[in-house]
Amino acid sequence: MAVPYNQRWAGYLPTDTTSFIGRSEKLSEINRFLTVSRLVTLTGARGIGKTRLALRTAAGLRGDFTHGAWFVGLAGLSDPELLPMVVMRALRAQDQTARPAVEALADYLAGKRLLLVLDSCQDLADACAALLEVLLPAAPGLTVLATATGALGVPGETECVVPPLALPNTALPNAALPDPTLPDPTLPVPAPRNGAQPNGAQPNGALPDDDAEAMSLLRERLDVARRGAGREPDPHDRADLRELCRLVGGVPLGIELVAARLAHLPASLALAGLGKWVARHEEAPGVISHAGTLRAVLDWTYELCEPEERRLWLELSVFAPDFDAQAARYVSRHSGRPSGPDGPPLGRLVAAGLVVAREHAGEMRHHVPGALAEYGRHRLRELGDESLVLEAHRDFYLRRAREGEVAWAGGEQVRWQRRLGRDLPNIRAALGYCLRRPAEHEAGLLMACSLWYLWLAGGLAREGRHFLDRLLKVATAPSATRTKALWVCGGVAAVQGDLDWARRRATECLGRAGQEGDLAAAGYGTHVLGVVSLLSGDDDTAIIRITEAIGRHRATGELTPGLLLGLSQLAAAYDRTGVAEHARHLLAECLAKCNEAGELWARGFAVHVRGVAAFRAGDLDAAWAHARDALRIKRLFEDVAGSALCLELLAWVAAGQGNAERAARLMGAAQENWSVFGLSHSGSPFDIPQHAECERIARDTLGDAAYEAVLEEGRRLDLIDAIAYALGEDISRRGHRPG
């Protein structure tokens, strides 16, 4: 089977949904800056096109970076402590230990050659600067392309100011002037005086007619909008279109909003209406900033919206960048001013360019561009309705979190994990809202503990711990929610390897559960203590505590995740102490219950334990089959640690079966993916006798040089290809990436 020569680190960059117009000189300039500077910050007013430029640049350079180009969007993020965790999440780094996130991120990046696009830094400028001052020295192969309204002030930073698009150099014809009989007539842009250009354009920066970038963008977007509306282009409005470009100052977002309106509005009327708003935002006759120009376009657009469209725009402004239609409907219907009988006009906002719709993994997601969201939040605040809408937003994601918890014991786990993963920016925002308001602390705690399955199964232990610890500090009144949050926090801490903290939280949970008669919490509190003993290597104590926890889980009369996990964990403890027969019975019960419910997450644990038990018993064929079955499940959940453990088990089996080359390659893949995803500080599964014996067999069979060469081949496999190789799936040879 062919093995790729190098890792397939493509990274992640959002795909453009519309064509990219112009900017060739600016793209060349950014590329030149990146050859001499490891931090280039694109600066300029909102809506000027910084994000599009950054993504276009990164897409062209991704092949030059061994570990790819990665986009990290920070719009909507307000908690500086979450910043390194958000970056880790975007990079798919999986270090979930209790050590500082900045330290973990620096370690993860230290050996990589990677381009990081850090977008919309302005709201967390100080935190971004502090983070980069740590990361850039720690990771010599890291290059950062940031976007912000101003420079970050990091030593060695190169600022690249993004101007508006080049304007057409055609004066406004008399025929296109606003009708002087209209109320309050205003010339949109007076002629330039003393060599100054209106709207901030540079001298000699305008181009004739349709060659100008601004005009090209307007005509392209207008053609698309008119086709969507079933209208033919109007050859008579060319002069008005040129003047509209000049009126919006070449600001791309302004041009796109104007184009969307021109699908239904004559250009002459748009010119007259927008001209009035531009005049209102001028700092002096003929002088207006890019920010003022965009504000004029937004005011004009808002004025043209129907009342229910305006209201929805403001409501959607509270969402973090990405949301689905169900969330939009709920917030619209529960924020104090319900929408009409046909529901919120989301489709009309998409057509107007106020909301961007994009399909992701078979689901339509929506996004309000940053400048439009900022405008909407400002308007919402002026109306005094921001709290109502934020509360409805929080309520929706609390309901979704609790629905997912109920569904987790069944066959919808993968779907729910992926759904909540996509909702994570809004979950962060909702939990942050609860932390800021004392009256919402209890609701925030309920949401955080209801999301235990996301923290534990979604590779988000760090974020779960962040919110649980903070909410437990402020939501101090005794309640069933607080008691539950104690065991959830203890379980998350145990996953992080912080066993002392896990023990403290679980003990406190048991004390509260005893006073409150909370059987479920008592079961989970005892369970966490059992897991702490299991991870400490105290199998005898683990058996006592997990057995007690299982009894309490059974007493609830429900098929709980705690019962399913407890059965496989107890089996692992019994197998390690030599009571293999009892371990087999426990695993058989666990798997039967999982299969009956269609449950996968706990089944993956049980099958892996079964594979280890089979290996210990010398049944290599069974161990091989179980390990591959477990690996298929781990892949569904993107479980990096679990996948690495399965790869390691398969290596042991391959060595036992006499396939030294496969064993060495699997060992290399397991070790590299354990460390490359930032798991090296959470304890190593490779310092145990089975690993040493596997290495001895492979090395003796292949010889030192061949063994090291094959081991290196395994290390070059990224996780996707490593899993495919282990499962016997085809892996096409990839070209060499420069190191």
C-alpha positions in Angstrom: 0.0 0.0 0.0 1.4 3.4 -0.9 2.2 5.7 2.0 2.3 9.5 1.5 5.7 11.0 1.6 4.7 13.9 3.9 1.9 14.9 6.1 -1.2 16.3 4.4 -1.5 19.6 6.3 -3.8 21.6 4.1 -5.2 23.7 7.0 -8.6 25.3 6.9 -9.6 28.4 5.0 -13.3 29.3 4.4 -14.2 29.2 0.7 -15.4 32.3 -1.1 -19.1 32.3 -2.0 -18.6 35.2 -4.4 -16.0 36.2 -7.0 -12.9 38.1 -6.0 -12.5 41.4 -7.8 -9.4 43.5 -8.3 -6.8 44.1 -5.6 -3.9 42.6 -7.6 -1.4 45.2 -6.5 -2.4 45.0 -2.9 -2.1 41.2 -3.0 1.4 41.5 -4.3 2.3 44.0 -1.6 1.0 41.7 1.1 3.0 38.8 -0.3 6.1 40.9 -0.3 5.6 41.9 3.3 5.2 38.3 4.3 8.6 37.4 2.8 10.3 39.7 5.3 7.9 39.8 8.3 6.3 37.0 10.3 3.5 39.3 11.4 1.6 41.3 8.9 -1.6 43.1 10.0 -4.1 44.3 7.4 -5.7 47.5 8.8 -8.5 49.7 7.7 -12.2 50.6 8.4 -14.8 47.9 8.8 -16.2 46.7 5.4 -13.0 47.7 3.5 -12.3 44.1 2.5 -9.5 43.0 5.0 -10.9 39.5 5.6 -11.3 38.8 1.8 -7.8 40.0 1.2 -6.3 37.9 4.0 -8.1 34.8 2.8 -7.1 35.3 -0.8 -3.5 35.8 0.2 -3.5 32.7 2.5 -5.1 30.5 -0.2 -2.2 31.4 -2.6 0.4 30.7 0.1 -0.9 27.6 1.8 1.2 25.3 -0.3 4.4 27.1 0.9 3.7 26.0 4.5 4.4 22.4 5.5 1.5 22.5 8.1 -0.9 24.6 6.0 -2.8 27.8 6.4 -5.5 28.1 9.1 -8.2 30.7 9.6 -9.2 31.8 13.1 -12.2 34.1 13.2 -12.5 36.2 16.3 -15.7 38.2 15.5 -18.1 37.9 18.5 -15.4 36.8 20.9 -15.2 39.0 24.0 -13.4 36.9 26.7 -9.7 37.3 26.4 -9.1 34.2 28.4 -10.8 32.1 25.7 -8.5 33.5 22.9 -5.8 30.8 23.1 -8.5 28.1 23.4 -10.3 29.4 20.3 -7.0 29.4 18.3 -6.3 25.8 19.5 -9.8 24.7 18.5 -9.4 26.3 15.0 -6.1 24.5 14.6 -7.6 21.2 15.8 -5.0 21.0 18.5 -6.2 18.6 21.2 -4.2 19.4 24.3 -6.9 19.3 27.0 -4.7 19.2 30.0 -4.9 21.6 32.9 -1.7 23.5 32.1 -2.1 27.1 30.8 -3.7 27.2 27.3 -1.0 29.7 26.1 1.7 27.3 27.1 0.0 24.4 25.4 -0.6 26.4 22.2 3.0 27.5 22.1 4.2 23.9 22.5 1.9 22.8 19.7 3.2 25.3 17.3 6.8 25.1 18.2 7.8 22.6 15.6 5.5 23.6 12.8 5.8 25.8 9.7 2.3 27.2 9.5 0.4 30.3 8.3 -2.2 31.6 10.8 -4.9 34.0 9.7 -6.1 35.8 12.8 -9.2 37.7 11.7 -11.1 40.6 13.4 -8.6 41.2 16.2 -9.8 44.7 17.0 -12.2 43.7 19.9 -9.4 41.8 21.6 -6.4 43.7 20.4 -4.5 43.7 23.6 -5.1 40.0 24.2 -4.1 39.2 20.6 -0.9 41.2 20.9 0.0 39.5 24.2 -0.6 36.1 22.7 1.5 36.8 19.6 4.3 38.1 21.7 4.5 34.6 23.2 3.8 32.5 20.1 6.1 34.2 17.6 9.3 33.6 19.6 8.2 30.1 20.7 7.4 29.0 17.2 10.0 30.1 14.6 8.0 28.5 11.8 4.9 30.5 12.5 3.7 33.3 10.2 0.7 35.4 11.1 -1.6 37.4 8.8 -3.9 39.4 11.1 -6.8 41.8 10.3 -7.9 44.6 12.6 -9.0 48.2 12.4 -5.5 49.3 13.7 -2.1 47.9 14.2 -1.6 45.5 17.2 1.6 47.0 18.4 3.6 43.8 18.5 7.4 44.1 18.0 8.3 43.2 14.4 4.8 43.8 13.1 4.3 45.1 9.6 1.2 47.1 9.1 -0.5 47.0 5.7 -3.2 49.6 5.2 -6.1 48.4 3.0 -7.5 51.2 1.0 -10.9 51.3 -0.7 -11.3 50.0 -4.3 -10.1 52.3 -7.1 -12.8 54.6 -8.3 -14.0 55.5 -11.8 -12.8 59.0 -12.8 -16.0 60.2 -14.4 -17.8 63.3 -13.2 -21.4 63.1 -12.4 -23.5 64.0 -15.5 -26.2 66.6 -15.1 -28.8 64.0 -16.0 -27.9 62.0 -12.9 -28.2 64.9 -10.4 -30.9 64.5 -7.8 -34.2 66.2 -8.7 -34.0 69.7 -7.1 -37.7 69.5 -6.5 -37.2 66.7 -4.0 -37.1 67.6 -0.3 -33.6 68.6 1.0 -31.7 68.0 -2.3 -28.0 67.4 -1.8 -25.2 66.7 -4.3 -23.7 63.4 -3.2 -20.0 64.3 -3.6 -18.8 67.8 -4.5 -16.0 68.2 -7.0 -12.5 67.7 -5.5 -10.9 70.9 -4.2 -7.2 71.7 -3.7 -6.2 68.3 -5.0 -8.0 66.4 -2.3 -10.1 63.4 -3.3 -13.6 62.9 -1.8 -14.2 59.8 0.4 -10.5 59.4 1.0 -9.4 58.3 -2.5 -5.8 58.9 -3.3 -4.8 61.5 -6.0 -4.7 60.0 -9.4 -6.2 56.8 -7.9 -9.3 56.9 -10.1 -9.6 54.9 -13.3 -11.7 55.5 -16.3 -15.1 54.0 -16.5 -15.5 50.2 -16.1 -11.7 49.6 -15.6 -12.0 50.8 -12.0 -12.1 48.1 -9.4 -15.1 49.6 -7.6 -17.1 49.7 -10.9 -16.1 46.1 -11.7 -17.3 44.9 -8.3 -20.6 46.9 -8.5 -21.4 45.6 -12.0 -20.6 42.0 -11.2 -22.6 42.0 -8.0 -25.4 43.8 -9.7 -25.6 41.3 -12.5 -25.9 38.5 -10.0 -28.6 40.3 -8.0 -30.6 41.2 -11.0 -30.5 37.7 -12.4 -31.7 36.5 -9.0 -34.6 39.0 -9.2 -35.4 38.1 -12.8 -34.5 41.6 -14.1 -32.4 42.4 -17.2 -29.5 44.9 -17.0 -30.4 48.5 -17.8 -27.9 50.0 -20.2 -29.0 53.5 -19.4 -27.9 53.5 -15.8 -24.1 53.3 -16.4 -23.4 56.9 -15.4 -25.5 56.5 -12.2 -23.6 53.4 -11.3 -20.2 55.2 -11.7 -21.4 57.9 -9.4 -22.7 55.4 -6.9 -19.2 53.9 -6.8 -17.8 57.3 -6.0 -20.5 58.1 -3.5 -19.7 55.0 -1.4 -16.0 55.8 -1.7 -15.0 52.4 -3.1 -15.8 50.6 0.2 -16.5 47.0 -0.9 -19.2 46.3 1.7 -21.0 49.5 0.7 -20.8 48.6 -2.9 -22.3 45.1 -2.3 -25.2 46.5 -0.3 -25.9 49.1 -3.0 -25.8 46.3 -5.6 -28.3 44.2 -3.7 -30.7 47.2 -3.5 -30.3 48.0 -7.2 -31.9 44.7 -8.1 -35.2 46.3 -7.3 -34.5 50.0 -7.2 -33.6 52.3 -10.2 -30.1 53.6 -10.0 -31.2 57.2 -10.1 -33.4 56.8 -7.0 -30.6 55.0 -5.2 -28.3 57.9 -6.0 -30.7 60.5 -4.8 -31.6 58.6 -1.5 -28.0 57.6 -0.6 -26.7 61.1 -1.4 -28.8 62.5 1.4 -27.4 60.1 3.9 -23.8 60.7 2.8 -24.4 64.5 3.2 -25.6 63.9 6.8 -22.4 62.1 7.7 -19.9 64.5 6.1 -17.5 66.1 8.6 -17.3 69.1 6.3 -18.7 69.8 2.8 -17.2 67.1 0.6 -15.2 65.5 3.4 -16.2 62.1 4.8 -14.3 59.2 6.3 -14.6 55.6 5.1 -16.3 54.8 8.3 -18.7 57.7 7.8 -19.4 56.5 4.2 -20.2 53.0 5.4 -22.5 54.3 8.1 -24.3 56.4 5.5 -24.8 53.2 3.4 -26.1 51.3 6.4 -28.5 54.0 7.4 -29.8 54.2 3.9 -30.1 50.4 3.8 -31.9 50.3 7.1 -34.3 53.0 5.9 -35.2 50.9 2.9 -35.9 47.8 4.9 -39.5 46.8 5.9 -40.1 47.1 9.7 -39.9 43.3 10.2 -36.7 43.2 8.2 -35.2 45.9 10.3 -36.2 44.1 13.5 -34.7 40.8 12.3 -31.5 42.5 11.3 -31.1 43.8 14.8 -32.0 40.5 16.4 -29.5 38.6 14.3 -26.8 41.0 15.3 -26.5 39.3 18.7 -25.4 36.0 17.2 -21.8 35.0 17.0 -20.8 34.7 13.3 -22.5 31.4 12.5 -26.1 30.3 13.2 -28.9 28.2 11.7 -32.5 29.2 10.7 -34.0 27.5 13.7 -32.0 29.7 16.0 -33.0 32.8 14.1 -36.7 31.9 14.2 -36.6 31.2 18.0 -34.8 34.5 18.9 -37.2 36.4 16.6 -40.2 34.9 18.2 -39.1 35.2 21.8 -37.4 38.6 22.0 -40.4 40.7 22.9 -41.5 41.7 19.4 -42.7 38.6 17.5 -42.4 38.4 13.8 -45.4 38.2 11.4 -47.4 35.0 10.8 -45.1 33.9 8.0 -42.1 33.9 10.3 -39.0 36.1 10.2 -38.0 37.3 6.7 -34.5 35.7 6.8 -34.5 35.0 3.0 -35.2 38.7 2.3 -32.2 39.7 4.4 -30.0 37.2 2.5 -31.2 38.7 -0.8 -30.4 42.2 0.5 -26.9 41.2 1.3 -27.4 41.7 5.1 -27.0 38.0 5.9 -24.7 35.6 4.1 -26.0 32.0 3.7 -23.5 29.2 3.2 -24.0 25.4 3.2 -21.8 23.5 5.6 -21.9 19.7 6.0 -25.3 19.5 4.4 -26.8 22.3 6.6 -27.5 25.9 5.7 -25.7 28.2 8.0 -26.0 32.0 8.2 -23.7 34.8 9.0 -24.1 38.6 9.6 -20.9 40.4 8.4 -19.1 42.2 11.2 -19.9 45.8 10.2 -23.6 44.9 9.8 -23.7 43.1 13.2 -22.0 46.1 14.9 -24.5 48.4 13.4 -27.4 46.2 14.5 -26.2 45.9 18.0 -25.8 49.7 18.2 -29.4 50.2 17.0 -30.7 47.5 19.3 -29.0 49.2 22.3 -30.6 52.5 21.3 -34.0 50.8 21.4 -33.3 49.4 24.8 -34.0 45.9 23.6 -30.6 44.3 23.7 -31.1 42.5 27.0 -34.4 40.9 25.7 -32.7 39.6 22.6 -29.6 38.4 24.4 -31.9 36.5 26.9 -33.8 34.9 24.0 -30.4 33.9 22.4 -29.3 32.4 25.7 -32.6 30.5 26.1 -32.3 29.0 22.7 -28.8 27.6 23.2 -29.7 26.4 26.7 -32.7 24.5 25.3 -30.5 23.0 22.6 -27.8 22.0 25.1 -30.5 20.2 27.2 -32.0 18.5 24.2 -28.6 17.2 23.2 -28.1 15.8 26.7 -31.3 13.9 26.5 -30.5 12.6 23.1 -26.9 11.6 24.0 -27.9 8.1 25.3 -29.3 7.2 21.9 -28.2 6.9 18.3 -27.9 10.6 17.5 -24.6 11.3 19.2 -22.5 12.1 16.2 -25.1 14.5 14.8 -25.4 16.3 18.1 -21.7 16.6 18.7 -21.2 18.1 15.2 -24.2 20.4 15.7 -23.0 21.7 19.0 -19.5 22.0 17.6 -20.9 24.4 14.9 -22.8 26.2 17.6 -19.8 26.7 19.8 -19.2 30.4 19.2 -22.8 31.1 20.2 -22.5 28.8 23.2 -19.5 30.8 24.3 -21.5 34.0 23.8 -24.5 32.7 25.8 -22.3 31.5 28.7 -20.4 34.8 28.7 -23.7 36.7 28.9 -24.7 34.6 31.9 -21.3 35.2 33.6 -21.7 39.0 33.2 -25.2 39.1 34.9 -25.7 37.9 38.5 -29.4 37.0 37.7 -28.2 34.6 35.0 -25.6 32.7 36.9 -27.8 29.8 37.7 -29.0 29.5 34.1 -25.4 29.6 32.9 -24.4 26.9 35.3 -27.3 24.7 34.1 -26.1 25.3 30.5 -22.5 24.5 31.3 -23.2 21.3 33.2 -25.8 20.2 30.6 -23.0 20.3 28.0 -20.9 17.7 29.8 -21.0 15.5 26.7 -19.6 18.3 24.5 -16.8 19.0 26.9 -15.9 15.3 27.3 -16.6 13.8 23.8 -15.9 16.9 21.7 -12.3 17.5 22.8 -13.3 20.6 24.7 -12.3 19.8 28.3 -10.4 23.1 28.5 -13.4 25.3 27.6 -15.7 23.2 29.8 -13.4 23.7 32.8 -13.1 27.4 32.0 -16.9 28.0 32.2 -17.6 25.5 35.0 -15.0 26.8 37.4 -16.1 30.4 36.9 -19.8 29.7 37.2 -19.3 27.6 40.3 -17.5 30.5 41.9 -20.4 32.9 41.4 -23.5 30.5 41.5 -22.9 29.5 45.1 -26.5 28.9 46.3 -27.2 25.2 47.0 -29.2 23.7 44.2 -29.5 20.5 42.2 -27.9 22.3 39.3 -24.9 23.2 41.4 -24.6 19.6 42.7 -24.6 18.3 39.1 -22.1 20.9 38.0 -19.7 19.7 40.7 -19.5 16.2 39.3 -19.3 17.4 35.7 -16.4 19.7 36.7 -14.8 16.8 38.5 -15.1 14.6 35.5 -13.7 17.2 33.2 -10.8 17.8 35.5 -10.1 14.0 35.6 -9.9 13.9 31.8 -7.4 16.8 32.0 -5.3 14.8 34.4 -6.0 17.2 37.3 -6.8 14.4 39.7 -6.6 16.3 42.9 -9.1 18.9 41.7 -11.4 16.1 40.3 -11.3 14.4 43.7 -12.2 17.6 45.5 -15.1 18.4 43.3 -16.5 14.8 43.4 -16.2 14.7 47.2 -18.1 18.0 47.5 -20.7 16.7 45.1 -21.2 13.6 47.2 -21.7 15.7 50.3 -24.4 17.8 48.6 -26.1 14.8 47.0 -26.4 13.1 50.4 -28.1 16.2 51.9 -30.4 16.6 48.9 -31.2 12.9 48.4 -29.9 13.2 44.8 -29.4 9.6 43.7 -28.1 10.5 40.2 -25.6 13.0 41.4 -24.4 10.5 44.1 -23.8 8.0 41.4 -21.8 10.3 39.2 -19.8 11.7 42.2 -18.8 8.2 43.2 -18.1 7.4 39.5 -15.6 10.4 39.3 -13.8 9.1 42.4 -13.6 5.7 40.7 -12.1 7.2 37.6 -9.6 9.1 39.6 -8.5 5.9 41.2 -8.4 4.1 37.8 -6.2 6.9 36.3 -4.0 6.8 39.4 -3.3 3.1 38.9 -5.2 2.1 42.0 -7.3 -0.6 40.4 -8.6 -2.2 43.7 -10.1 1.1 44.9 -11.3 1.8 41.4 -13.2 -1.5 41.3 -14.9 -0.7 44.7 -16.0 2.8 43.7 -17.0 2.1 40.1 -19.0 -0.9 41.3 -20.8 1.3 43.8 -21.4 4.0 41.1 -22.9 1.4 38.7 -25.3 0.3 41.4 -26.5 3.8 41.8 -26.7 4.3 38.1 -28.9 1.2 37.8 -31.1 2.4 40.7 -32.2 5.4 38.6 -33.9 3.0 36.2 -32.5 4.7 33.2 -29.9 3.8 30.6 -27.4 6.5 31.5 -24.1 7.3 29.9 -22.6 6.8 33.3 -23.8 3.2 33.4 -22.4 2.4 30.0 -19.0 4.0 30.6 -18.8 2.5 34.1 -19.3 -1.0 32.8 -16.3 -0.7 30.4 -14.2 1.1 32.9 -14.8 -1.5 35.5 -14.0 -4.2 32.9 -10.7 -2.5 32.2 -9.8 -2.5 36.0 -10.8 -6.2 36.3 -8.8 -7.1 33.2 -5.7 -5.4 34.6 -6.0 -7.3 37.9 -6.3 -10.6 36.1 -10.0 -11.2 36.5 -10.6 -11.6 32.8 -13.8 -13.6 32.9 -15.6 -10.9 34.9 -14.3 -8.3 32.5 -15.7 -10.2 29.5 -19.2 -10.4 31.1 -19.2 -6.6 31.9 -18.1 -5.8 28.3 -20.8 -8.1 26.9 -23.5 -6.3 28.9 -22.2 -2.9 28.0 -22.1 -3.7 24.3 -25.6 -5.3 24.3 -27.0 -2.1 25.9 -25.1 0.1 23.5 -26.3 -1.8 20.5 -29.9 -1.8 21.8 -29.9 2.0 22.2 -27.8 2.7 19.0 -25.2 4.4 21.3 -21.7 4.8 19.8 -19.5 6.9 22.1 -19.5 4.5 25.1 -19.4 1.6 22.6 -16.1 2.9 21.3 -14.6 2.7 24.8 -16.0 -0.8 25.4 -14.7 -2.2 22.1 -11.2 -0.7 22.7 -11.1 -2.3 26.2 -12.3 -5.6 24.6 -9.4 -5.4 22.1 -6.9 -4.8 24.9 -8.3 -7.7 26.8 -8.2 -10.0 23.7 -4.6 -9.0 23.2 -3.7 -9.8 26.8 -5.4 -13.2 26.3 -3.3 -13.9 23.2 -6.3 -13.8 20.8 -4.6 -11.5 18.2 -7.2 -11.9 15.5 -10.0 -10.8 17.9 -7.8 -7.9 19.2 -7.2 -6.7 15.6 -10.9 -6.8 14.8 -11.9 -5.0 18.0 -9.2 -2.3 17.6 -10.3 -1.5 14.1 -13.9 -1.4 15.1 -13.1 1.0 17.9 -11.0 3.1 15.5 -13.9 3.5 13.1 -16.0 4.9 16.0 -13.2 7.2 17.2 -13.0 8.6 13.7 -16.6 9.6 13.7 -16.1 11.6 16.9 -12.8 13.0 15.8 -11.3 11.6 19.0 -7.6 12.1 18.6 -6.5 10.5 21.9 -8.7 7.5 21.4 -7.6 7.1 17.8 -3.9 7.2 18.9 -4.6 4.5 21.5 -6.3 2.3 18.9 -3.3 2.8 16.5 -1.0 1.7 19.3 -3.0 -1.4 20.0 -3.0 -2.3 16.3 0.8 -1.9 16.3 1.1 -4.4 19.2 -1.1 -6.9 17.3 0.8 -6.5 14.1 4.1 -7.2 15.9 2.5 -10.3 17.5 1.4 -11.4 14.0 4.9 -11.1 12.6 4.2 -8.0 10.5 7.1 -5.8 11.8 6.8 -3.2 9.0 3.1 -2.5 9.7 3.8 -2.5 13.5 6.6 0.1 13.1 4.5 2.3 10.8 1.5 2.2 13.2 3.7 3.0 16.2 5.1 6.0 14.4 1.6 7.2 13.5 0.3 6.7 17.0 3.2 8.5 18.7 3.3 11.4 16.2 -0.4 12.0 16.4 -0.4 11.8 20.2 2.2 14.5 20.4 1.4 16.5 17.2 -2.1 17.2 18.5 -0.7 18.5 21.8 -1.3 15.4 23.9 2.3 14.8 25.0 1.7 16.5 28.4 -1.4 14.4 29.3 0.6 11.2 30.0 2.0 8.8 27.5 0.6 5.4 26.6 3.9 4.5 25.0 5.9 4.0 28.3 4.4 0.6 29.1 5.7 -3.0 28.6 3.5 -3.8 25.6 5.0 -0.9 23.7 8.5 -1.8 24.5 8.0 -5.4 23.4 6.4 -4.2 20.2 9.4 -2.0 19.4 11.8 -4.8 20.2 10.1 -7.2 17.8 9.9 -4.7 15.0 13.5 -3.5 15.5 14.9 -7.0 15.7 13.0 -8.1 12.6 13.7 -5.1 10.4 17.1 -4.0 11.7 17.8 -0.6 13.2 18.0 1.4 9.9 14.9 -0.1 8.3 13.0 0.2 11.5 13.7 3.9 11.9 12.9 4.5 8.3 9.4 2.8 8.5 8.8 4.5 11.9 9.4 7.9 10.2 6.9 6.9 7.4 4.3 6.5 10.1 5.2 9.8 11.7 4.6 11.5 8.4 1.0 10.3 8.3 -1.5 12.8 9.5 -4.4 11.4 11.5 -6.8 11.0 8.6 -4.3 9.0 6.6 -3.1 7.1 9.6 -6.6 5.9 10.4 -7.2 5.1 6.7 -4.0 3.1 6.6 -4.9 1.2 9.8 -8.3 0.3 8.4 -6.9 -0.9 5.1 -8.3 2.0 3.0 -6.5 3.4 0.0 -4.2 6.3 0.5 -3.1 8.1 -2.6 0.5 9.4 -2.8 0.8 13.1 -2.2 3.5 15.4 -3.4 6.3 16.6 -1.2 5.6 19.8 0.8 8.5 22.1 1.4 9.9 21.8 4.9 
